Amino acid sequence: MRFPDVHARYGILAACAVLTACAANAPPPPLTLPRPAATGDLRVAPVALASDWAARATLERRDSIIITLPNGRRQVQRLEQRASLRLEVGDRGRVRITLDSLAFTPSAGSGEDAARGTTWTADLDRGGLGRLRASRRSPVIDELTGTLQGIFPLMPQGGVRPGMIWADTSYADRRVQAFVAKDRRVGEWAAGTRTMRNGIEVQPVTALQQFEQIGDAQTGGQQMKMTAQGRRTSTYYLTIGGRIEMVTHQDSVAMLITIPARRETIPTMQQIRTTIRFHDPR
């Protein structure tokens, strides 16, 4: 079976693009329940997500994908994307994100130009961005929508203090490259010790999410199915005033893709590193 070049990121390769991370091809462990909640240091004032602010943001993402072909050979793809965004959070938590520029390496062709100017709207609450919607649709935009979904952390009511631990379980439909997938996640969140970054006091919030995904796709007239297990490790740096200063995500996914008509099974492994930095809006 021949795999196409980088443009297949939105076809068969795109479908394969989420399976990573387990040494010696061993599958990740099943989802486990997080630790019990902890209230943290009650002597310290909590940090809650702020409303009524704006920023520019730079998003950088690097993918390393390993596909095991039916003949046993391995194909490696390394992909990068860089986006410039404007973020506005209204006084009632209404969020608007605008895409100013986008570049892929290797290039995604006309998809990059068509995506520029897209806006996303959402409501900010303790669960992060709710009802995130893009002003237009395409494979490139759908993938960016999934990335932007993780731009804000899940926060307890009333904010966070150092030492706090909380958890969540979520079920959602999610675009996973070429697949429309059912996604189940179990997450454990923790607030770390406050520290200084670039002369600003920040509150780190970390998350470990384990997830399972089952999805279907059609590419080139062929039906494909996928199952995946993975982990996401995230760190959010919040200013004491509740703005986001930086976000990092490290995804490690193991995916199994089947093509029933060919009776082929394709193991895929993927590592994704995403960094979002926020800047003064001027």
C-alpha positions in Angstrom: 0.0 0.0 0.0 1.5 3.3 -1.0 1.0 6.3 1.2 0.9 9.8 -0.3 3.0 12.8 0.8 2.3 15.4 3.4 -1.0 16.4 1.9 -2.3 13.0 3.0 -2.2 14.5 6.5 -5.8 15.2 5.7 -6.3 11.8 4.1 -5.0 8.3 5.0 -1.9 9.7 6.8 -4.1 12.2 8.5 -6.2 9.4 9.7 -3.1 7.7 10.9 -1.8 10.7 12.7 -2.5 10.1 16.3 -1.0 6.9 17.5 2.0 7.3 19.7 4.0 6.7 22.5 4.5 3.4 23.9 7.8 1.9 23.9 8.3 -1.4 22.0 4.8 -0.8 20.5 3.2 -1.8 23.8 -0.3 -0.2 24.2 -0.9 2.4 26.8 -2.4 1.2 30.1 -6.2 1.4 30.4 -7.8 4.6 31.8 -7.3 4.9 35.5 -9.1 6.9 38.1 -7.3 10.0 39.4 -6.3 10.7 43.0 -8.9 12.2 45.4 -9.4 15.9 45.3 -7.4 18.2 47.6 -8.2 21.8 48.6 -4.6 23.2 48.5 -3.1 25.9 50.7 -6.1 27.9 52.1 -3.8 30.7 53.3 -3.2 31.7 49.6 -5.7 33.7 47.6 -7.1 31.7 44.7 -6.5 32.4 41.0 -9.5 32.3 38.7 -9.8 32.7 34.9 -10.1 36.4 34.1 -12.7 38.0 31.8 -12.4 41.3 29.8 -8.8 40.9 28.3 -7.1 40.5 25.0 -3.8 39.1 23.7 -2.0 38.0 20.6 -0.9 34.4 20.6 1.7 32.3 18.7 0.9 28.6 18.3 3.6 26.1 17.3 3.0 22.4 16.8 5.4 19.6 15.8 4.3 16.1 14.9 6.4 13.0 14.6 4.5 10.2 12.9 5.6 6.6 12.4 3.4 4.3 10.2 4.0 0.6 10.0 3.1 -0.4 6.4 1.5 -3.8 5.6 4.9 -5.0 4.2 6.5 -4.4 7.6 8.4 -1.3 6.6 8.1 1.9 8.6 7.4 5.3 7.1 8.3 8.4 9.2 6.7 11.9 8.7 7.7 15.1 10.5 5.3 17.9 10.2 5.2 21.5 11.7 2.7 24.2 11.8 2.9 27.8 13.1 -0.1 30.1 13.6 -0.6 33.7 14.7 -3.9 34.4 16.6 -5.8 37.2 18.3 -7.7 36.3 21.4 -10.4 38.4 23.0 -12.2 37.5 26.2 -15.3 39.7 26.9 -16.6 40.9 30.3 -19.1 38.0 30.4 -16.7 35.3 29.3 -17.5 35.4 25.6 -14.3 34.4 23.7 -13.4 35.3 20.1 -10.3 33.9 18.4 -9.1 35.1 15.0 -6.5 33.4 12.8 -4.1 36.0 11.3 -1.5 33.7 9.7 -0.9 30.0 9.2 2.1 28.0 7.8 2.8 24.3 7.5 6.1 22.6 6.8 5.8 20.9 4.4 3.2 23.2 3.0 -0.5 22.3 3.1 -1.0 24.3 -0.1 -4.2 26.3 -0.6 -5.6 25.1 2.7 -3.3 27.5 4.5 -4.6 30.6 2.6 -8.2 29.5 2.8 -7.9 29.2 6.6 -6.6 32.7 7.3 -9.2 35.1 8.7 -11.2 32.3 10.3 -12.8 33.3 13.6 -13.9 31.0 16.5 -16.4 31.9 19.2 -17.0 30.2 22.5 -18.1 30.7 26.1 -15.5 30.5 28.8 -16.5 28.7 32.0 -14.8 26.5 34.6 -14.8 23.7 32.0 -12.7 25.7 29.5 -14.1 26.7 26.2 -17.7 25.6 25.7 -19.5 25.5 22.3 -16.4 26.4 20.3 -17.5 27.1 16.7 -15.5 28.2 13.6 -16.8 30.6 11.0 -15.9 28.2 8.2 -15.1 24.5 7.7 -12.2 22.6 6.1 -9.8 19.8 7.2 -7.2 22.4 8.2 -9.7 24.4 10.2 -11.2 21.4 11.9 -7.7 20.3 13.1 -7.1 23.8 14.4 -10.4 23.8 16.2 -9.3 20.7 18.1 -6.0 22.4 19.1 -7.8 25.5 20.3 -10.1 23.5 22.4 -7.2 23.1 24.8 -6.2 26.7 25.1 -7.9 27.2 28.5 -7.7 24.8 31.5 -10.5 23.2 33.4 -10.8 25.0 36.7 -12.7 24.4 39.9 -15.4 26.8 40.9 -13.7 29.7 42.8 -10.3 29.3 41.3 -7.1 27.4 42.3 -4.5 27.5 45.0 -1.1 25.8 45.2 -1.6 22.1 46.2 -5.1 21.7 44.8 -6.0 18.5 43.0 -9.2 18.0 40.9 -10.4 15.6 38.3 -12.8 15.3 35.3 -14.2 12.7 32.9 -15.5 13.8 29.5 -17.2 12.3 26.5 -17.3 14.1 23.2 -17.3 13.9 19.4 -13.9 15.0 18.2 -12.2 15.4 14.8 -9.1 13.3 14.8 -7.4 14.2 11.6 -9.5 12.4 8.9 -11.7 10.6 11.5 -14.8 11.6 13.3 -14.3 9.9 16.6 -16.0 9.3 19.9 -13.6 10.5 22.6 -13.5 9.5 26.2 -11.1 11.3 28.6 -10.2 10.9 32.2 -8.1 13.9 33.6 -6.3 14.7 36.7 -5.4 18.3 37.4 -3.1 19.9 39.9 -2.1 23.5 40.9 1.7 23.7 41.5 3.8 26.2 43.4 3.7 29.8 42.2 6.8 31.0 40.5 8.2 33.8 38.4 8.4 33.7 34.6 9.8 36.6 32.6 9.4 38.9 35.7 5.7 37.9 36.2 4.4 35.7 39.0 2.4 32.8 37.6 0.3 29.9 38.9 1.2 26.6 37.1 -1.7 24.2 36.4 -0.8 20.8 35.2 -3.0 18.1 33.7 -2.6 14.4 32.8 -5.4 13.2 30.5 -5.8 9.6 29.4 -8.1 9.1 26.4 -9.7 6.4 24.2 -11.0 7.1 20.7 -13.1 5.1 18.2 -13.8 6.6 14.8 -14.6 6.2 11.1 -13.5 7.9 7.9 -13.7 7.6 4.1 -10.6 8.5 2.0 -10.3 7.8 -1.7 -13.6 5.9 -1.6 -12.4 3.5 1.0 -13.9 3.0 4.4 -11.4 3.2 7.3 -11.9 2.5 11.0 -9.6 3.5 13.9 -9.1 2.9 17.6 -6.6 4.8 19.7 -5.4 5.2 23.2 -3.1 8.0 24.4 -2.1 10.5 27.0 -1.8 14.2 27.0 0.4 16.1 29.5 -0.3 19.8 29.8 1.0 22.8 31.7 -0.8 26.1 31.9 0.9 29.2 33.3 -1.7 31.7 34.7 -0.9 35.2 35.8 -2.2 36.0 39.3 -4.8 38.1 37.6 -6.1 35.0 35.8 -4.8 35.5 32.2 -3.0 32.8 30.3 0.7 33.4 29.8 1.7 30.1 28.1 0.4 26.6 27.4 2.2 23.4 26.5 0.8 20.1 25.5 2.6 16.8 24.9 0.4 14.1 23.2 1.5 10.5 22.9 -0.9 8.3 20.9 -1.1 4.8 19.7 -3.6 4.2 16.9 -4.7 1.1 15.0 -6.3 1.8 11.6 -8.1 -0.9 9.6 -9.2 -0.9 6.0 -11.9 -3.6 5.8 -12.0 -3.9 2.0 -8.3 -4.7 1.9 -8.2 -6.6 5.1 -5.3 -4.4 6.1 -4.3 -3.3 9.6 -2.0 -0.3 10.0 -0.4 0.5 13.3 0.5 4.2 13.7 2.5 6.0 16.4 2.5 9.8 16.9 4.1 12.3 19.2 2.7 15.9 19.2 4.3 18.9 20.9 2.2 22.1 21.0 3.2 25.4 22.6 1.0 28.5 22.7 2.6 31.8 23.9 0.6 34.9 24.7 1.7 38.5 24.0 0.6 42.0 24.5 -2.2 42.8 22.0 -0.5 45.9 20.7 
